[in-house]
Amino acid sequence: GAACATLPPADAMRKAADELVFANLVGLLFLPLVTHLAWLGHGVLAVALLLVYLIARRWGSLLPYLAQFGVPPDDRAGMRTSLLYFSNILGSTVGAIVTGFVLTNYLTLVQMALGLAVAGTVCALSLIAMLDIPRSERLRRMAHAVGVLAIALVVVPLMSHRVFENLLSKGNLDHAFAYVVENRSGIITVDTDGTVFGNGMYDGRFNVRLQDDRNGIIRPYALSLFRAAPRDVLMIG
């Protein structure tokens, strides 16, 4: 806040727009880097945290910029600043709830990453449109913002399609999962050999054939050895 307070309003808006474009650029790298650096094992967590820090720092700088060129220095400056800060907290809360409980039930991880890239670009373009600058500079800045979005629309789906496979194997897996189910309760993946993983943890193998019994399917079939038509079964373990 103290750093941006020394900038003229026009320069502050330029800086704010640049911060958002940079944040979008770092954001589009998140899933591809996590996907292809999965061989680092737990080290990929450090990469993810670094990217989150860079993105949060750029977006976090937007609040003091908005306060500078959005709050007039009059007797209601305190109230307007409070409302701006309240809007910031409200937006953060609503965003977390909507993402965690609604969007994750309808969108995949890659789709949400693309949605964030689109939303971030719209915010950047809105700030650029408000800049009091020559038309040529405005078009150049808009082109940069849209260019970052165009890169995201190509790079994120192309380089993140095996993010779950690589993270689970801690390397570059040579095949994709047969099935992936993503919702607000978690992520279930099924490998090509029928192995099931729930939120990254082994959860058995799916198999119903006695000829290829990899998961002990003979046990429920064996119930008929003790009773022709068992109605109640006690399962232990």
Salt bridges, closest charged atoms under 4 A:
ASP11 OD1 - ARG14 NH1 3.13
ASP18 OD1 - ARG141 NH1 2.60
GLU19 OE2 - LYS15 NZ 3.97
GLU19 OE1 - ARG58 NH1 2.89
ASP74 OD1 - ARG80 NH1 2.88
GLU137 OE2 - ARG14 NE 3.13
GLU137 OE2 - ARG141 NE 3.10
ASP174 OD1 - HIS175 ND1 2.87
ASP191 OD1 - HIS175 NE2 2.81
ASP193 OD2 - ARG205 NH1 3.20
ASP212 OD2 - ARG214 NE 3.50
